[in-house]
Amino acid sequence: MHLLASVSFFMLHLRMAGGARLRQHRSIRKQVHIPNATISDDVEMPIISIGTGGNERGLSFMIVEAWLSIGGRGIDTSYSNWNQYDVGAAILRSGVPREELFITTKIPGCYAVDTYVQKNLEQLGLRYLDMVLLEFSMPYRLCAKSWHQLEKLVEEGVIRAIGVSNFRRVWLGALMEVATVKPAVHQIELSVFHPNWDTVEVSHAYNIKTQAYTPFGSESVQKRIVGNAVVQQIAQNHKVTPRQVALRWLLQRQHLLVITSVMVKHQLIDADVFSFNLLPEELDELDRLGDS
Ligand SMILES: NC(=O)c1ccc[n+]([C@@H]2O[C@H](COP(=O)([O-])OP(=O)(O)OC[C@H]3O[C@@H](n4cnc5c(N)ncnc54)[C@H](OP(=O)(O)O)[C@@H]3O)[C@@H](O)[C@H]2O)c1
């Protein structure tokens, strides 16, 4: 039943995608080269993943298809995006070997873990998940119970790594007390104007990797970043764009990234942030933007 659903979605999307767009991706020669980071003893993941949530709902197939065609391998999705059939169809369409991909998905809150993991697997058309995050905290006992269920799924080989998203300091502390497998990643909103120092500090103190989502901030913050004189000057110093400066700052402050764009040219620019280094004084200047 599930296979039939996946195949029909796949066929539908093939038709919707149309020859023209597929030809566009094929003709693009430029590829992204994204290094991996070690997130737990035996698991590595790409430093940059493509996001499939937020405003681009309905366009996920195209986003993932473009990303895989330019060599991106990290994909970030969630049960609550309501688009995992599309993401799964794009993965299937790409023909990229499963072991090359790193797929993160999420469970909405801290309950019904087994059910949601099963639904995520079915919707994505996968046999295992690279990482599963509890998307936000709930009363402590529920999260502790959910965490133990996730640990069991790691032991059974259904999930390779587990983590959390949007957990405040107190919830993270409570989880650390009961966790046998510690969270590998904490996914939180982070940008130049929203550095979230407190959550970052506690996560790093527990040796949990932070992963920045919405790295350009809301629409109004995006304008502030792109139009900011400090960011612009630093961009000029390195002959890059202000957005690349904003992403590079996050990388050098030790965060993994989830970026997103429906445009392949934007994906290429946003992933091209490994060929320059911000100087310590530039990092400090950018830190001060967040403080203000
Ligand atoms: N865990 C959570 O609670 C949570 C919450 C929110 C998001 N997320 C994840 O994080 C991902 C990214 O976050 P986000 O979608 O909020 O926002 P984002 O990545 O900060 O920004 C996306 C926006 O930036 C634009 N953009 C990207 N690169 C650009 C470029 N080079 N030039 C011009 N415009 C550019 C995109 O427009 P174009 O498409 O036109 O390029 C899009 O409107 C989501 O997809 C989701 O997977 C997680």
The ligand as a Tripos MOL2 file, in Angstrom:
@<TRIPOS>MOLECULE
LIG
   48    52     1     0     0
SMALL
NO_CHARGES

@<TRIPOS>ATOM
      1 N1         13.3120   22.9190   13.7160 N.am      1 LIG1
      2 C1         12.4710   23.9050   13.4940 C.2       1 LIG1
      3 O1         11.6290   24.2550   14.3290 O.2       1 LIG1
      4 C2         12.5610   24.6670   12.1930 C.ar      1 LIG1
      5 C3         11.8510   25.8640   12.0460 C.ar      1 LIG1
      6 C4         11.9770   26.5670   10.8440 C.ar      1 LIG1
      7 C5         12.7920   26.0730    9.8260 C.ar      1 LIG1
      8 N2         13.4680   24.8870    9.9910 N.ar      1 LIG1
      9 C6         14.3070   24.3400    8.8840 C.3       1 LIG1
     10 O2         15.2320   25.2950    8.4210 O.3       1 LIG1
     11 C7         15.0880   25.4810    7.0110 C.3       1 LIG1
     12 C8         15.5190   26.8800    6.6060 C.3       1 LIG1
     13 O3         14.8420   27.8700    7.3130 O.3       1 LIG1
     14 P1         13.8510   28.9520    6.6570 P.3       1 LIG1
     15 O4         13.1100   28.3040    5.5610 O.co2     1 LIG1
     16 O5         13.0590   29.5140    7.7730 O.co2     1 LIG1
     17 O6         14.7090   30.1630    6.1340 O.3       1 LIG1
     18 P2         16.1240   30.5900    5.5530 P.3       1 LIG1
     19 O7         16.9200   29.4440    5.0300 O.co2     1 LIG1
     20 O8         16.7620   31.4880    6.5760 O.co2     1 LIG1
     21 O9         15.6910   31.5310    4.3570 O.3       1 LIG1
     22 C9         15.0340   31.0730    3.2220 C.3       1 LIG1
     23 C10        14.7010   32.3110    2.3810 C.3       1 LIG1
     24 O10        15.9040   32.9630    1.9850 O.3       1 LIG1
     25 C11        15.8880   33.1580    0.5800 C.3       1 LIG1
     26 N3         17.2520   32.9310    0.0770 N.ar      1 LIG1
     27 C12        18.0620   31.8810    0.3540 C.ar      1 LIG1
     28 N4         19.2540   32.0250   -0.2590 N.ar      1 LIG1
     29 C13        19.1850   33.1990   -0.9480 C.ar      1 LIG1
     30 C14        20.0990   33.9130   -1.7880 C.ar      1 LIG1
     31 N5         21.3410   33.4470   -2.0110 N.pl3     1 LIG1
     32 N6         19.6970   35.0980   -2.3110 N.ar      1 LIG1
     33 C15        18.4430   35.5790   -2.0760 C.ar      1 LIG1
     34 N7         17.5400   34.9520   -1.3060 N.ar      1 LIG1
     35 C16        17.9080   33.7760   -0.7400 C.ar      1 LIG1
     36 C17        14.9370   32.1370    0.0300 C.3       1 LIG1
     37 O11        14.3270   32.6570   -1.1320 O.3       1 LIG1
     38 P3         14.4320   31.8560   -2.5420 P.3       1 LIG1
     39 O12        13.7420   30.5470   -2.3240 O.co2     1 LIG1
     40 O13        13.7390   32.7500   -3.5000 O.co2     1 LIG1
     41 O14        15.8880   31.7080   -2.8300 O.co2     1 LIG1
     42 C18        13.9260   31.9720    1.1650 C.3       1 LIG1
     43 O15        12.9080   32.9460    1.0380 O.3       1 LIG1
     44 C19        13.6220   25.1030    6.7450 C.3       1 LIG1
     45 O16        13.4060   24.7470    5.4220 O.3       1 LIG1
     46 C20        13.4440   23.9350    7.7020 C.3       1 LIG1
     47 O17        13.9360   22.7250    7.1350 O.3       1 LIG1
     48 C21        13.3690   24.2030   11.1530 C.ar      1 LIG1
@<TRIPOS>BOND
     1     1     2 1
     2     2     3 2
     3     2     4 1
     4     4     5 ar
     5     4    48 ar
     6     5     6 ar
     7     6     7 ar
     8     7     8 ar
     9     8     9 1
    10     8    48 ar
    11     9    10 1
    12     9    46 1
    13    10    11 1
    14    11    12 1
    15    11    44 1
    16    12    13 1
    17    13    14 1
    18    14    15 2
    19    14    16 1
    20    14    17 1
    21    17    18 1
    22    18    19 2
    23    18    20 1
    24    18    21 1
    25    21    22 1
    26    22    23 1
    27    23    24 1
    28    23    42 1
    29    24    25 1
    30    25    26 1
    31    25    36 1
    32    26    27 ar
    33    26    35 ar
    34    27    28 ar
    35    28    29 ar
    36    29    30 ar
    37    29    35 ar
    38    30    31 1
    39    30    32 ar
    40    32    33 ar
    41    33    34 ar
    42    34    35 ar
    43    36    37 1
    44    36    42 1
    45    37    38 1
    46    38    39 2
    47    38    40 1
    48    38    41 1
    49    42    43 1
    50    44    45 1
    51    44    46 1
    52    46    47 1
@<TRIPOS>SUBSTRUCTURE
     1 LIG1         1 GROUP 0 **** ****
